[in-house]
Amino acid sequence: MQHGTIFKGRNPGVVLLWTFGLYILMQVHQYVGILLSSLMCGVSFEAIIEGEFYNQYCVLWKGLAALVIGVPLVILITRYLWRRSWEWMRFSFSGRFFGYGILLGLILPGFILAVLFSLGMAAIVSTPVRFGLVDLLSIIIGTVGFTTVVALSEELIFRGMAIREWALKMGWPLATVFGGLYFGLAHVIGILPRISALNGVWIVISALIASILFTAMYIRSRSLWLPIGFHFGWNLCLQLFFGATISGQGVEFGLFRTELSGPALLTGGKFGIESSVITYILYVVVAVLFLRYSRFGRPVLLDSRPM
């Protein structure tokens, strides 16, 4: 990036359509993974798509497709189709921020579930002993692979592209709100047939609050790798370790399997703990801490309109 270059913001509507198209393109690996699962497990493609058949080997093949096809595809799309420098997006790799993000992403959902366990609203109903060694390895490799691409693609699309671009035109606060609504609607689209309109609104609100935290991490660290790490750690904790519902999707092949019961206000209902009021409070508190407090005076934040 050359010093003195003035970045001209793109049309917000074009950004919305462009990023959504790129997001759909990034999901190609899922269909490849389902095709491999179909061939290797001897069932039809439609049976897996419609949820009539799914086992630990489907988890493995989807995860391998994500690693081998999904990761390179996301990188190539970002590099050649978005046409913004990685330095401007703050996508240049940072192992330190990625590691910090993973650690925080593992701790926060663990804390929320601990609160629900203490209230009698969560229970472990299955343990890893139900799997053999090969099954366990399939689940671990597959889940890590798939979770990697989810964290990478969603943070790039919704924070590094959409919100970063909109902030040029309207500043961080408004861009974060619009980006959070966009993030929520993208999640609702995939589960519309299974939820009510009220649940859909609740999910969008949940995604908006989550997006506030993700964006706060991005702005404070001035690196996309902190929210990528957090997103990866959060999904890994809920999906692989606890086997709890995540983003409205039930998890059958976590190491443990956790069931939630009680008021949806606390447990998050069908969407999982991401829609719990406990999560909301924690997200807002952590976001405020990121943006307002530092050991060395006022935090240095990412400029929304860089030169």
N, C-alpha and C positions, 0 to 999 in steps of 0.2 A: 504494500500500500504506500503510495507516495504522500508525503506531508503536503498539506495545503489542498488536497482533493476535497471537493464539496460533494457530499452524497445527495443525490436528488431522489426523493421518495417516490415510490411507484403508486399508481392508482390503487386505493384500498380494495375496490371491487375486483380488479385484476389479480391482486395478491391473493384474495380469497379463492378465486377460481383456479388460479395457477397452483397454489399450494395444495388444494384439495386433489387436483389432478395428479400431482407428484406423489401425494400420500397414497392414492389408489394404486399408482404404478409401483410403489415400494412394497405393496402387499402381494406381488406376483409370487414370491417365495412360498406363501401359504398354499397356493394351488399346486405348486410343484411338490410340496411336502405331503399334501393330501393324495396326490397322484402316486407318489412313492409308497405311501401307507397302503393305498388300495392294491397296488401290485404285490407288495411284500406280504400283506396279510390275507390276500385272496378274497377281498370283498369289493363291492362296487364303490366307485367314486361318490355316487349319490348317497350311499349309506353313511359314509363318513361326514359328508357335508351336512346332512340332515340330522346328525347326532344319533343315528340308529346303531352305529358301531364305533367304538373308540377304545383302544387299550394302550398299554405302556409302550408298545412298539410304534404306535401312531405318534405318541409324544416324541419318541426318538427320531423318527424320520422327519417330522415337522421341524424339530430343532436342528437337525443336520442341514436341512434345506435352508433354514434361516441363516446358519453360519456360513455355508458354502456359497449360497446364492444371494440371500438377503443382505448381508453386511456389505459385500462388494457393490451390490445394486444401489443401496442407500448412498454409499460414498460417491459412486459415479453420477447418480442423479443430482446430488448436492453440488458436485464439482462442475458438471457440464450443463445442467438444465436450469439451475437457479441463478447462476451467473452473478454471484456475490463472492468476494474473497473470504476465505476461511478466517483470516485475521479480523475482518469486519464483523463476521458472525460470532467471533470468539470460539471457533471450533478447533483451533490448533490444540493437539492433545496435551492434557495435563494429568499425569498420573496421580499427583497429589490431590487435586480437586476431585478426580474420579474416585479415589480411595476414600476421601472424606465423605463424599456423597453416598457411597455404598454403605459405609458404617452407619451414617445417620438414617439411611433408608431401612436398615435392618433393625435399628433400635426403636424408632417411633412406632411402627405397627406392633412390634413385640410389646411395647409399653401399653398400647391401647388394648390389645388382647389380654394382657395381664389384668387390667382394670375390669374387663368383662368377665374374666375367669373369677376374680374376687367377688363380683356381684352375682355369680351363679348363672351368667348369661352365655357362657361359652364352655364347651366340653370337648375333650379329645375322644373321638369315637373309633379311630383306627390308628395303628402304629406301624412302623416300618417292617415289623416281623412278618407282615402279610405278603411281603415281596421276597423273591429269591435274589441272589447277587446280580444276575444278568438283568433282571427287571429293575433293580435299584439303579444300576449304572445307566440303563436306558432312560429312566425317568430323570436322573440328574443331568445327564448330557443334553437330553432333549429340552428340558425346562430352561437350563442355562442358555442354550442357543437361542431359543425362541424369545426369552426375556431380553436378551441382548439387543435383538433387532427391534423389539417393541420400544424399549427405552431410547435407543438411538434414533429411530424414525420419528417418534412422536415429539421428542424434544427438538429435533431439527425442524420439523414442520411447524409446530405450534409456537415454540419459543424462538428458535434461531432464525426462522424465516418470517412467519406471519407477525408475531408480536414485535420482533426487532424492526421489521419493515414499517409497520403501522406507527411505531414510536417516532419515526422520522416525521410523520405528518401530524400526530396528535399528542405526542409525549407518552411516557410510560403508564400513567394511571389509566387513561382511556384505552390505550392499546392492550393493557392487561385485562381489562374488563371484556372488551370485544374478543380478545384471544381466548379468554376463559370460556365464554359462551360458545365459541367455535369449537373448542376442545370438547365441551360437553355434548354438543349436537353430533359431533363425529362419533362419540361413544354410544349415543342413543340410537342412531341409525341402525346399528348392527343388531340391536335387541328389541326393536319396536314391536314385532309380533308378540313378544312375551310379556310386555309391560303395559300398564295403563298410562293415560296422559299425565295423571298426577305424579306417578313414579318417574315419568320422563322429565318433568319439570324439576323434581327433586334431584335427579341425576345431574342435570345441567347445572344446578346450583352447587352441587358437590364438586363438579369439575371446575367451576369458576373459582371456588375457594382453593382447590388444589393448585390451580394455575397461578393464583396469587403467590403461593409459597414457591413454586417452581421459578416464577419470574423474579421473585425477591432473591433467590439463590443466584440466579443468572446475573442480576444487576450488581449484587454485592461482590461476588467472586470475579466478575468480569470474564467468566469462562462458562461455556455451555456444558463443560464436563462435570460441574458440580450437580446441576439438575439431572443430567444423564445418569450419573452414579446413584443419585437418590432414587430416581425412578426405577433403575435396575434393582437396587437393594430392596425397595418397598415391594415390588412385584415378586422378587425371589423369596422374600420372607413369607409373604402370604401364600404364594402358589406352591413353592417347593417345600418349605419347612413346615408350615402349619396346615396347608391344604384347605384354606378358608376361601369363601366366595370372594372373587375380585372382579371389579367392574361389571357386576351382574352375571359373571360366568362361574358356575359351580366347578370345583376342583376335585376330581376323583383320584388323581394320581400325585398327591403330595406325599412327602415322607410320613407325616402325620395327617390326620383328617379331622378338621375342627368344625363343629356345628354350633351355630349361634341361635339363641332363643331369647325372647323378651321383647320389649318395646322397640319398634323400628327406629325411634328417635335415638336410642342408644346403640343398637346393633347395626343400624344401617339398612335393615330389611333385606330385600332381594338383591340389592346392589352391593351389599357387604359393608365392611367398616368404613369404607371411603365416604359413605353417606351418614355416618354417625356424628352426632353433635359433639362427642368427645374428640373426634378427629378434627372437626371444624375449629374447635377452640385451640387445639394443639397447633394446627396449621397457622392460624392467625398469630398466635404467640410467637412461634418460631420465625415467621415472616417479619414481624416487628423487630425481633432481636437481631435478625440479619441486617435490616435496613437502618437501624438507629444506634446500635451499640458496637463499640470497638475498644480494644485495649489501648489504642493509641489515638484518642480523640475521635473526631467525626469520621465515619467510614467513607472511603472513596468509592463512588458508584459509577457504573457504566453510563457513559453519556448517550442520551437518546438521539442526539443530532450531531454526530461526530464530524470533524473536519478531516 
